[in-house]
Each structure stands twice: as C-alpha cells, then as structure tokens.
Amino acid sequence: MDYEPITKELRELMSHQAVVGTDTFKSRVTADHDAFDAACDNIDAIHRSLEQENERLRDASESGDGWIKLPVDADDVPVREGDELWSDNGIRVKVERLQFENGKWAVFVEDKAGVGFYAAFEIMHHYNPDTWESILADAMGCEPNEVAEDDDLMALVARCEALCERTREGEE
C-alpha cells in the first residue's frame, strides 16, 4: 500500500477539523451541562415545594404526625367514601368523594335521585336519627291552635317521606 506524504495543506485541514470538532464538542458539553443544571434547579424547586406542602399538611393534622384525620360526622364518626349519612330530618345521602382543599374537608354526596352536592357533613349522622315516634313527637309539640310555619311543615313532610322510603326499602 502506498501512502501519500502529508502535505502542509492536508496538515492544516486536519488541524482545522480538530479545532472545529473540539469546539463543537465543547459547546455541546456546555449546552448539556447547562440543561442538566437547569433540570437540577427545577427538581430542587419541586422538592422545596413538596416539603412546604408536607409541612402545611402536617400543621393541618390534629395529631401532628403528618397524617390528616378524616372528616367526622356530628357524632365524631369518621366519614369515608361510600358511607351513607343521614341528616337530622331523615334524608339519606351517599358520600361519593372526599376532598381536602385549603386546609378544609369538602364532602361531595349524592341523594337518592342521583343529585350531587357538597354536604355539611359535620351535622350529619351515620345512623338514621328519625323514627315515626320522633316525627310524631315533633308534630305534637305544637301548641293547640298554633299555626306552624311552612318551613316546619315541609321539614316534617320531608322526614315522613324519607322514613317511608327507608321503610319500603327495608321490606324489599
């Protein structure tokens, strides 16, 4: 195999390519290093944010152990998704979703018709507080010849309807 001697021009071309290649390599390494630094800064910021959120949640916890206690009903029974709750007037709802936002619990429920709404779970119960006897006692509590307010009558009617429905469901 015959080799050509390295000429001055070939040597300059090789030298130029080496310099250009080195510069290209250095610029790529610098760009990669800058991107890596930016990614690390972003990860550090996310980590600090998570630590702050954990601290906020820890402060929101009564026990201080980092866990948030479940919301509780009027009788201090924890409320969970899927639970059935009753209002004081005998209306039953099912807990569909629990949300913890801004340091407070929100409980989304659905009634028997499938209508969803956020409920004041703090005044609800895991048991049905109404009976026919309690409704009758409340209805009889009116003084003779006293005119009951419409809201009172509607509340009694709602309690009767709810108790009738639960009674019917229990028979099926």
Buried (B, 14 or more C-beta within 10 A) or exposed (E): EEEEEEEEEEEEEEEEEEEEEEEEEEEEEEEEEEEEEEEEEEEEEEEEEEEEEEEEBBEBEEEEEEEBEEBBBBEEBEBEEEBBBBBBBBBBBBBBEBEEEEEEBBBBBBBEEEEBEEBEBEEBBBEBBBEEEBBEEBBEEEEEEEEBEEEBEEBBEBBBEBBEBBEEEEEE
